Amino acid sequence: MTDFGKIFIVIGVVFIIIGLIWSFIGKLPGDISFQKGNFTFHFPIMTSIVVSIILTLIFYVIGRFK
């Protein structure tokens, strides 16, 4: 049972880190936002590119350790 506790703590810390990073990443220059009346459209082009690069690097590092 102690392994589950450690796993949940690690998952919680990862979610906190992702949340903090996402609060900064969601407003990068290059993201498209339109607001007209009560309609808002947000298309995060630059955010998608940055997240893709970060995930690619993470998966590359994980793949090197296999």
GUPADREN-148859 format. One line per 2 residues: number of its first residue (from 1); their letters; for each residue x, y negated, z negated of N, C-alpha, C. Coordinates in pm, 1 decimal. Atoms other than C-alpha are relative to their C-alpha. Layout:
N
NUM> A> X:Y:Z:X:Y:Z:X:Y:Z | ...
REM end
This chain:
66
1> MT> 80.5:120.6:0.0:0.0:0.0:0.0:84.4:-126.5:0.0 | -82.0:120.7:2.5:287.5:-242.1:-51.8:42.2:-42.7:140.1
3> DF> -34.1:36.3:-137.5:371.3:-224.5:319.4:-108.3:-87.4:62.0 | 108.8:82.0:-52.8:27.1:-362.7:404.5:7.6:-142.0:-54.5
5> GK> -12.8:133.1:59.1:81.2:-652.1:165.6:107.8:-82.1:68.2 | -108.7:70.0:-68.5:412.5:-742.3:329.7:-39.1:-37.5:141.5
7> IF> 44.2:27.6:-137.0:259.5:-716.1:675.0:-96.5:-117.7:2.5 | 95.7:110.4:4.3:-27.1:-948.1:580.4:68.3:-132.4:-33.2
9> IV> -73.2:122.7:31.0:214.8:-1200.6:430.7:74.6:-49.5:123.6 | -72.1:38.8:-121.5:426.3:-1199.1:747.0:-97.1:-54.0:105.0
11> IG> 100.0:47.1:-97.1:116.4:-1232.8:967.5:-51.7:-137.5:-39.2 | 46.1:130.2:47.2:-6.5:-1522.1:752.2:100.9:-109.5:25.7
13> VV> -105.0:99.6:-24.6:326.5:-1703.0:775.6:11.9:-29.9:148.8 | -5.4:20.7:-145.4:333.3:-1650.9:1152.5:-115.6:-88.3:46.1
15> FI> 115.2:83.1:-37.7:-18.4:-1797.7:1184.6:17.1:-144.1:-46.6 | -24.4:136.1:48.2:80.9:-2099.3:973.2:99.2:-70.9:91.2
17> II> -100.4:59.3:-88.8:387.7:-2160.8:1191.0:-61.4:-31.4:136.5 | 66.0:23.4:-129.3:182.0:-2122.7:1509.9:-94.5:-119.9:-9.1
19> GL> 91.0:113.0:18.8:-77.6:-2365.7:1372.7:73.0:-132.1:-5.6 | -77.5:124.3:7.5:185.3:-2627.0:1290.6:58.1:-37.2:135.4
21> IW> -56.1:26.8:-132.8:352.2:-2592.3:1629.4:-109.7:-43.4:96.1 | 109.9:29.8:-92.9:17.0:-2600.5:1811.5:-52.9:-141.8:-18.4
23> SF> 48.8:135.9:23.7:-79.1:-2930.2:1645.0:87.6:-102.1:72.3 | -87.4:90.4:-73.4:225.3:-3090.3:1810.8:-3.8:26.6:149.5
25> IG> -6.4:-37.2:-140.9:215.6:-2900.7:2140.5:-126.6:-40.8:75.4 | 126.1:23.7:-69.2:-150.6:-2969.2:2221.8:-14.5:-136.3:62.8
27> KL> 12.6:136.0:-51.7:-83.7:-3332.7:2313.5:124.6:-43.3:75.7 | -120.2:32.2:-75.6:213.3:-3320.6:2547.7:-32.7:-87.4:120.0
29> PG> 19.8:73.9:-125.6:258.8:-3562.0:2836.3:-11.1:101.3:114.5 | 23.9:-95.0:-108.3:132.5:-3385.8:3147.4:-129.1:76.9:-18.9
31> DI> 131.4:-59.8:24.0:-183.7:-3252.5:2983.6:-106.7:-95.0:53.1 | 104.8:81.5:-62.3:-494.3:-3374.1:3163.8:-121.4:-4.2:-91.5
33> SF> 120.4:17.2:81.1:-784.0:-3516.5:2963.1:-90.7:-103.5:64.5 | 101.4:92.5:-49.0:-1101.7:-3676.2:3089.3:-110.6:-9.1:-103.5
35> QK> 112.7:17.7:91.8:-1373.2:-3823.8:2870.5:-96.4:-98.4:63.7 | 103.3:86.4:-55.9:-1696.4:-3963.2:3004.7:-127.4:24.5:-79.1
37> GN> 117.9:-14.9:83.9:-1982.1:-4022.5:2766.9:25.5:102.6:-109.0 | -18.0:-105.0:100.9:-2027.2:-3717.2:2549.1:62.1:127.1:59.0
39> FT> -66.9:-113.9:-64.5:-1839.3:-3487.4:2791.5:151.0:-21.7:-2.0 | -145.7:5.9:2.5:-1469.1:-3416.1:2740.3:55.7:124.1:68.3
41> FH> -67.5:-109.5:-68.7:-1251.6:-3204.3:2968.5:148.3:-12.2:-28.7 | -143.1:-0.8:31.4:-900.7:-3108.3:2857.5:63.5:120.2:67.4
43> FP> -72.3:-106.7:-68.0:-664.5:-2907.1:3077.7:148.4:-12.8:-34.1 | -137.6:13.3:48.8:-328.6:-2847.8:2904.8:103.7:65.2:92.1
45> IM> -95.1:-55.9:-95.8:-96.3:-2792.6:3202.2:138.6:12.9:-62.8 | -134.9:-1.8:56.5:229.1:-2886.0:3028.3:8.0:92.0:-121.8
47> TS> 3.4:-88.7:116.1:129.6:-2704.6:2708.7:6.7:145.2:44.4 | -1.7:-137.3:-51.6:66.6:-2388.2:2912.1:139.5:39.1:47.7
49> IV> -135.2:-28.3:-47.3:410.8:-2413.3:3071.6:94.1:22.2:-117.6 | -87.3:-12.3:116.9:583.7:-2464.7:2734.7:-27.2:131.1:-73.5
51> VS> 34.4:-124.8:68.2:395.3:-2174.4:2572.4:48.7:119.3:81.6 | -46.8:-109.0:-85.2:479.2:-1951.4:2870.7:150.9:19.2:-12.4
53> II> -145.5:-9.4:13.5:850.3:-2031.8:2843.0:37.3:58.7:-135.9 | -29.5:-49.6:134.6:851.3:-1969.4:2466.2:-31.3:149.2:-10.7
55> LT> 35.9:-141.9:5.3:668.7:-1636.0:2501.1:94.9:85.1:84.4 | -94.9:-71.9:-83.2:900.8:-1530.2:2783.3:130.9:22.1:-74.5
57> LI> -123.7:-13.6:77.0:1203.8:-1597.9:2563.9:-16.0:98.5:-115.1 | 23.9:-92.3:111.4:1050.4:-1412.7:2268.0:-3.3:143.5:49.0
59> FY> 8.9:-136.0:-51.5:964.0:-1106.2:2476.6:133.6:48.2:57.3 | -133.2:-36.3:-49.4:1309.4:-1113.1:2638.6:89.2:44.2:-115.4
61> VI> -81.5:-35.6:117.4:1477.8:-1109.4:2297.1:-47.6:131.2:-60.4 | 53.2:-126.0:53.4:1246.9:-832.2:2172.4:40.5:116.9:90.3
63> GR> -36.8:-104.6:-95.4:1319.3:-630.5:2488.8:148.4:36.1:-6.2 | -143.7:-27.2:9.4:1695.2:-660.9:2437.5:31.4:89.9:-118.8
65> FK> -26.0:-79.5:118.5:1668.8:-494.0:2093.8:-54.0:142.2:12.8 | 54.9:-135.2:-17.3:1481.4:-187.1:2226.8:105.4:94.8:48.8
REM end
